[in-house]
C-alpha cells in the first residue's frame, strides 16, 4: 500500500492553490464583493497547518526519528529551498527594485532571527512569514509528540485550543494584531496542528478516516463553518478576524474534502499535481508576480485578470522545474533518501 494518502495530498494542493490565488487577487483591485470572496482563499493556511500536523505525526508513527534526524530531514527539504529563493530574490532586487535590499534583512532569513523582527518579517516576499511559522512547529514537534503520548485525546486538543485562544486574545488586547511576528506565531495555529496529529493517530491505530464522512454532512459543515467564519470577521472586529480559525478550518477543510469526494477527474488531477509542487510554488509565486507586474507597469501601466491567469500558469511551470532542482540539490548534498521500512507503510497499526 502506498504510504501517501491521496486525500491529504489533495488538501495540501488545494489549500496552497487557494493561497496563491488569494495573493494574486490582492493585486487586481477587484470589486468589494469579489475581494471579500477571494480573501477566503487565505483560509487555506489553516488547512495546510492541519495537514502538516497530520502528515508529520503519521510519518513519526510509521518511522520514528531522533530529534536531530527529524530536523535534518525537514530543514533540508524546507530551509535550503527557502534560502535559495531568498538569495535569488535579493540578487534580482539589485537589478529590479521589487524588494528593499539590506544585509540585516537577508541574514535575518539565513539565521532565522527575522521571525522576531516585524520590520523584516516579510522582506523578500510577504508570503515568507509562513515559513517562520512552519519552522517554529519543527522545533516544538518533539515536545508535542511526548505530550500526545502522555495525554488522552480531549486534554491534548483542549490544551492546544486554550493556548491558541489565549494567544489570540493577548495579541488583540496588546494592539499587536497587525504584526506578523505575533499574528503569525505558531501559538495561534497550535490547536490546528495538534488536531492533525490527533487524527493521524486515529487513522494509524484504528483506521479512522475523517475524509469519509457523508457528503451531506461535509456540505453542511462547510456552509456552517464558512458562514460563522464570515460573520465573526465582519461583526467582531479584530477579535473576530483573529479568533475565527475554528469555523474557518472546519468550513474550508470540509469544502475541500467535499470537492475531492466529487471525484472530478480534471480537478483532482490538477490539484494533486499542484500538491507535488506546492512548496516551490509557494516560495516563488510572489517573486514572479512582482517581476511581471513591474515589467507591465514600466511599459504600459495596465495589469488585468487575464494576465494574472497567465502569470499563475507561469508560476506553476517554474515551480515544476524548481521542484526537480531542489530534489537534485538535496541528493547532491545529502545523498539519496532511504525508503521507509515496508512494514511501516500501512495505515492501521499491525497488532499481531
N, C-alpha and C positions, 0 to 999 in steps of 0.2 A: 504494500500500500504506500502510495506517495506520501511523504511527510508533510507536504504542503496542503493546506485546506483552501480550495478554490474560493469559497465564500469570503474567507479572511483576506485573501488577495484582492477580491473584488471590492471589499470595504476600503482597503488601503488605496487602491487605484481610484475609486470613486471619490473618496474624501480628498485626495490630492488633486484630482482634476477639478473639483469644485472650488478648492482654494485658489488654484491658478486662475480659473475663470473669474473668481471674485476679485483678484488683484487686477486682472485685465479690465474688468468693469469699472473699477475705481478711476481709471484713466480716460473714460469715454464721455463723461458728462451726460449720463443718462437722465431720462425723466425721473422725477422723485419716486414714483411708484416702482419703476424698474430698478432704481438704485436700491430701494428697500428690499426688493426681491433678490437682487444679486448679492446683497450683504449676507444673506443666509448661507451663501457658499462658504463664508469664513467659519461656519459652524463645523465644517469638516475637520478642523483642528481637534475637536473633542473626540470624534470617532477615530481619528488617527492615533491619538494617545491611548484610547481604549484598546485599539487593535495592537498597539505596541506592547501594552501590558500583557495582553493575551499571548502574543507571539513569543515574547521573551520568556514568560513563565512556562509556557508549553515546551519551549526549547530546553529550559532548565530541567523540567521534569523528565524529558526524554534522555538528556545527556548533561548532567550537572558539570559545571566548570568551576575551577577555583576563581577567586576574585581577579587575580592577575590575568588568567586565561580569558575570562569574560571581558575585561577591559581591552585587552589586546584585540580580541575578535571584533568588538563593537567600534573601537576607535580606528582600526584600520579601514573599516567599511564606512565610517561616518566622518571622522576627523580629517583624514588625508584628502578625500574628495572636497570637503568643505574648505580646507586651506588652499587647495589648488584653485578653486573658483574665486576665493578672496584674492589670491595673488594675481590671477588673470584680471579681475576687476580693477585692482589697483594699477596694474600696468596700462590697461585701456584708459583709465581715468587721466593718465598723463597726456593722452592724445585727445580724448573726447571727455569734456567736463561733465560727466554724469554723476560722479561722486567726488567728494572733497577728500583729497589725499592727505594723510598725516601718518607719521611713523607710530605715534601713540595709538591711533585707531587700528592700524594694521596689526601691530603686535598685541593689541587687545584681543584680536581674534586668535592669533597664534598661541598666546599664553592664556586665553580664556578669561582674562580679567574684564573683558568688555561686558560680561553679564552682570557686573556690579557697577557699571558706569552708564547711566542713561544717555549721556551725550554721544556715546559711540556705540550704543547697543545695536542700532540699526544701520551703522556705517557699512558701506559696500553691499547694500541690499537690505531693505527694511524687513524682508521675509526671514532674514537670518536670526532674528530673535528666537525663533522656534528651535534652532539648533542648540542654543544655550539651554533651553528647557529640556530637550531630549538628553543632553549630556548630563544635566543635573540628575535626571532619572537613572542614568547609568551608574552614577556614583552611589545612589541610595538603594539601588536594586538589591544588593546582597542583604541589606538590613530588612528590606521589605520581604524577602524570601524567608528569613528567620522569623519575622513577625507572622507571616502566613502559616508557617509550620507550628507555631505555638498558640495561635488563636483560632477559635471557631469562626465560621463564616460571618455571622452578624456582627460580632465585636470588631472583626477585621475591617469590614466595609464601613461601619459606623464611625470608627476612628478616622478613617480616611475622609469621609464626608464631613465630619466635625472639623478636621484640620482645614479642609478646603473652604468651608463656610466661614470659619473664624478668620482665616487669612483674607478672604474677600471683604468681610466687614472691616477689618483693620485697614486694608488698602483704601477703601472708600472713606472711612472716618478720618483718616490722616491726610486726605487730599492727594493721594498718590495714584488714583485710578487711571490717570493718563500716562503713567510712567511704566515703560516696558520692563524695567528690572523688577517691578512689583507685580504688574498685571500679567507678566509672562513667567513668573516664578513657578517652579514645579508644585508648590503648595496648593495653588489654585486648581490644579488639574490632578491632584494626587488621587482623589476618590475614583476618577475615571480609569486611571492606570491600575489601581487596586481592584476595581470591578473586573477589568480584563483578566487580571491574574486569577481571581476567584472563579470566573467562568472557564478559564483554561484548565484549572484543576478539576472542575466538574466534568469537563469533556474527557480529560485524561483518565480519571479514575472511574467515572460512571458512564461515560459515553453521552453525556447530556449535550445536545446541540441546540443552542438558543436560536439559531437561524431557521429551525424547522417549525417555528410557531405558525399557526394557521394564518393564511394571507389576510383574512378579515381582521384578525387581531393586530397584525402588523400595520395595516392601513389605519385602523382605529387609533393605535398608539402614535402613529405618525401625525395624524391630524391633531390629536390632543397635545402631543409634545410640541409640535411646531406652533400651534395656537398659543399655548402657555408661554413659550419662548418669546413670541412676538408681543404678547400682552405685557409681560414683565419688562421687556425692553422699552416699550412705549409709555408705560404708566408709572414705573417705579424708579425712573431716573437712573443715576449711577449704580445704585444697588441692584436694580433690575437687570441692567446690562452686564453687570459683573457676576451676578449670582443666578442667572437663568441657565446655567450649564446643565442642570439636571434634566429639564424638559428638552433642552437643545440636543443633548446626547441621545435621549430616548427617541425623540421625533426624527432626528436626522438618521440615526442608525437603523431604525425600523423602516424608514423610507428606502434606505439603501438596500436592505435585505429584501424588501418587497420587490424592488426593481430587479434584483438578482433572481428572485424566485419566479419572475415573469418569464424567464428563460428566452429572452430576445437574443438570438444568436449574435447579431451585429453589435448590440450594446455590450453584452458580456465579453465578447472578443476584444472590443476596443478598450473597455475598462481594464480587463486583465492584461492587455498589452501595456496600458498606462502604468499598472501596478509594477511591472518589471522595470520600468524606467522612472519610477516615482521620485526617488531621491535626487538623481541628477536633474530631473525636470524641475523640482522644487528649487534646487540650488541656482539654476541658470536662467529661469524664465524672466525674472525681473531685469537681469543684465541685458538679455536680448531685447526685451520690450523697451527699455530706456534707450538703448542704442538706436533702435529703429525709429522710435518717436523723435529722438534728437535729430536724426537724418531727415525725417519728414518735415519737422518744424523748420529746419535750416533751409530746406529747398522750397517748400510751399506752404507750410504752416497749417495744414489740414490733416486730421487724423480721424478715421471713421471706423465703424464696427466691421465692415468687410475686411479692412486691413488688419484689424485685431484678430480675425479668424486666420488670416494668412500667417500672421506672426505666431499664433498659437501652434499652427502646423509646423512652422519652422522650429519652434521650441521643442516639439515632440521629436523631430528629426535629429536635432542637435543632442537632445537627451539620450536618444537611442545609441548614438556613437560614443557619447560620453560614458554611458554605462559599460560599453566594451572597453573603453580606455581605462576607466577606473579599475575594472576587473584585471586588466593587464598589469597595471601598476601594482595592485595588491599581490598578484602572483610573482611579479618581478622582485618585490621587496621581501615577501614572506613565504613564497613557495605555494604549491597547491594545497588547498584545504583537505583535511582528512574527512572522508564521508562518515556520517554518524553510524553507530552500530546498528545492524539490521534489526535487532530485537527492540531497539528504542524508537522505531519509526511508527509504530502503531499508535492509534489514538487512545484506546481504552487499555488501562494497565493490565498486563497479564498476571493473574493471581494464582496461576498453577504452580 
